[in-house]
Amino acid sequence: MFSVSFKYDEKSDRFIRIRLHRHLKIVQMQRVLSILYFASMFLNISLGATSLVERFQGLNFLALYFLCAVTRWDVKLGNSDLQIINTFLYFEAYVMKDLPKLGLSFVSKLIKLLVEICELSLLCLPILQFVLLLYAPCMTPFTLSMLTNCKPITASGHWLVVVWIHVFETWMSYHMVFSAAVGIVYSFFVSIVCLLSYLWILEREIGKILNTRDLKNCLKLYRQIQVLEKSLNAVLKDSILPAFVLCAPLIQIVCMFVCINLHAEIEMPGFVMFPMLWLDAIWANVFVYTLASYIHNVSKKLLQEFRNMAVCIENEGLMRKEMKAMSRLKIKFGSNFIDRTTPLTIQNFCWSRTMTLTLIWTKRRR
């Protein structure tokens, strides 16, 4: 698939960068097209002669493609996603290999379900968008809606040109969402669960401490997990997570508003796209943020257990200093981080804004 610049290598059991020059040029071209495509959508919604209903319908796609464009804005094809995935693979193979496994926990099953829902949505989204454009070719914010004479063109029998434009937009949707999914689903969602499972394994090992040597091994493992957390934040905090924090709640609000108030104005099967995206957004906003907040909470608990043990240690001043120097783990976006109140704050914001928009819409329709 031309959407990403790396592939899995079975011999090394790692992901490696694709060296084929033609492939990399195609990926680079796709990223430039993604930025231009989003910019044209934004100008169409903000400056085009569109109604309020059309803008609400288009805002959902605008937020989705903004998320895709920001997560793949690096047209120089950096290796950040490749490196963080390989870092977790290395951590599993060398650091965690001698420790007992947790098994497939309830949380792991839920994140597996979330990944499967996202993968299914990735397959369905371009197809549903194509079907939606066949029923409503002049829908905002897509290409044909930018033309003032869109309806005469689609009604005049130039069906071949119209279909080719729809095929182009389906192709754009396909490579944008699949490429962005690598950073969002695997570099963010799956990495959060892996990091949390390492902390739970460490918590179990702390309960088995019998002597100073065991304590030193647990402190070493915590520091290694802390390095892993720093590496993950370096990938997430500048583009992926800020864009996700901005766009996922916006997609949830717009999709919920469309499902409640505009369901009669969008024909089936194109309408299926909106509840599908709403389901993805609410899963991500509730479940992923909750897991990310657990990382902060569990690390706080582990540090307290370490410091309680420091009281029982004699002649180990250096170890006590190490414990005091260790900090809590945080998933950061910009200068902020995700704590236990973040999921509730986001859901309160989403539901209150949706109800406010619904009340305003109801008053305008009377």
Secondary structure in CASP SS format (residue, H / E / C, confidence):
PFRMAT SS
TARGET T0000
AUTHOR 0000-0000-0000
METHOD secondary structure of the structure
MODEL  1
M C 1.00
F C 1.00
S C 1.00
V C 1.00
S C 1.00
F E 1.00
K E 1.00
Y E 1.00
D E 1.00
E C 1.00
K C 1.00
S C 1.00
D C 1.00
R E 1.00
F E 1.00
I E 1.00
R E 1.00
I C 1.00
R C 1.00
L C 1.00
H H 1.00
R H 1.00
H H 1.00
L H 1.00
K H 1.00
I H 1.00
V H 1.00
Q H 1.00
M H 1.00
Q H 1.00
R H 1.00
V H 1.00
L H 1.00
S H 1.00
I H 1.00
L H 1.00
Y H 1.00
F H 1.00
A H 1.00
S H 1.00
M H 1.00
F H 1.00
L H 1.00
N H 1.00
I H 1.00
S H 1.00
L H 1.00
G C 1.00
A C 1.00
T C 1.00
S C 1.00
L H 1.00
V H 1.00
E H 1.00
R H 1.00
F H 1.00
Q H 1.00
G H 1.00
L H 1.00
N H 1.00
F H 1.00
L H 1.00
A H 1.00
L H 1.00
Y H 1.00
F H 1.00
L H 1.00
C H 1.00
A H 1.00
V H 1.00
T H 1.00
R C 1.00
W C 1.00
D C 1.00
V C 1.00
K C 1.00
L C 1.00
G C 1.00
N C 1.00
S H 1.00
D H 1.00
L H 1.00
Q H 1.00
I H 1.00
I H 1.00
N H 1.00
T H 1.00
F H 1.00
L H 1.00
Y H 1.00
F H 1.00
E H 1.00
A H 1.00
Y H 1.00
V H 1.00
M C 1.00
K C 1.00
D C 1.00
L C 1.00
P C 1.00
K C 1.00
L C 1.00
G C 1.00
L C 1.00
S C 1.00
F H 1.00
V H 1.00
S H 1.00
K H 1.00
L H 1.00
I H 1.00
K H 1.00
L H 1.00
L H 1.00
V H 1.00
E H 1.00
I H 1.00
C H 1.00
E H 1.00
L H 1.00
S H 1.00
L H 1.00
L H 1.00
C H 1.00
L H 1.00
P H 1.00
I H 1.00
L H 1.00
Q H 1.00
F H 1.00
V H 1.00
L H 1.00
L H 1.00
L H 1.00
Y H 1.00
A C 1.00
P C 1.00
C C 1.00
M C 1.00
T C 1.00
P C 1.00
F C 1.00
T H 1.00
L H 1.00
S H 1.00
M H 1.00
L C 1.00
T C 1.00
N C 1.00
C H 1.00
K H 1.00
P H 1.00
I H 1.00
T H 1.00
A H 1.00
S C 1.00
G C 1.00
H C 1.00
W H 1.00
L H 1.00
V H 1.00
V H 1.00
V H 1.00
W H 1.00
I H 1.00
H H 1.00
V H 1.00
F H 1.00
E H 1.00
T H 1.00
W H 1.00
M H 1.00
S H 1.00
Y H 1.00
H H 1.00
M H 1.00
V H 1.00
F H 1.00
S H 1.00
A H 1.00
A H 1.00
V H 1.00
G H 1.00
I H 1.00
V H 1.00
Y H 1.00
S H 1.00
F H 1.00
F H 1.00
V H 1.00
S H 1.00
I H 1.00
V H 1.00
C H 1.00
L H 1.00
L H 1.00
S H 1.00
Y H 1.00
L H 1.00
W H 1.00
I H 1.00
L H 1.00
E H 1.00
R H 1.00
E H 1.00
I H 1.00
G C 1.00
K C 1.00
I C 1.00
L C 1.00
N C 1.00
T H 1.00
R H 1.00
D H 1.00
L H 1.00
K H 1.00
N H 1.00
C H 1.00
L H 1.00
K H 1.00
L H 1.00
Y H 1.00
R H 1.00
Q H 1.00
I H 1.00
Q H 1.00
V H 1.00
L H 1.00
E H 1.00
K H 1.00
S H 1.00
L H 1.00
N H 1.00
A H 1.00
V H 1.00
L H 1.00
K H 1.00
D H 1.00
S H 1.00
I H 1.00
L H 1.00
P H 1.00
A H 1.00
F H 1.00
V H 1.00
L H 1.00
C H 1.00
A H 1.00
P H 1.00
L H 1.00
I H 1.00
Q H 1.00
I H 1.00
V H 1.00
C H 1.00
M H 1.00
F H 1.00
V H 1.00
C H 1.00
I H 1.00
N H 1.00
L C 1.00
H H 1.00
A H 1.00
E H 1.00
I C 1.00
E C 1.00
M C 1.00
P C 1.00
G H 1.00
F H 1.00
V H 1.00
M H 1.00
F H 1.00
P H 1.00
M H 1.00
L H 1.00
W H 1.00
L H 1.00
D H 1.00
A H 1.00
I H 1.00
W H 1.00
A H 1.00
N H 1.00
V H 1.00
F H 1.00
V H 1.00
Y H 1.00
T H 1.00
L H 1.00
A H 1.00
S H 1.00
Y H 1.00
I H 1.00
H H 1.00
N H 1.00
V H 1.00
S H 1.00
K H 1.00
K H 1.00
L H 1.00
L H 1.00
Q H 1.00
E H 1.00
F H 1.00
R H 1.00
N H 1.00
M H 1.00
A H 1.00
V C 1.00
C C 1.00
I C 1.00
E C 1.00
N C 1.00
E C 1.00
G H 1.00
L H 1.00
M H 1.00
R H 1.00
K H 1.00
E H 1.00
M H 1.00
K H 1.00
A H 1.00
M C 1.00
S C 1.00
R C 1.00
L C 1.00
K C 1.00
I C 1.00
K E 1.00
F E 1.00
G C 1.00
S C 1.00
N E 1.00
F E 1.00
I C 1.00
D C 1.00
R C 1.00
T C 1.00
T H 1.00
P H 1.00
L H 1.00
T H 1.00
I H 1.00
Q H 1.00
N H 1.00
F H 1.00
C H 1.00
W H 1.00
S H 1.00
R H 1.00
T H 1.00
M H 1.00
T H 1.00
L H 1.00
T H 1.00
L H 1.00
I H 1.00
W H 1.00
T H 1.00
K H 1.00
R H 1.00
R H 1.00
R C 1.00
END
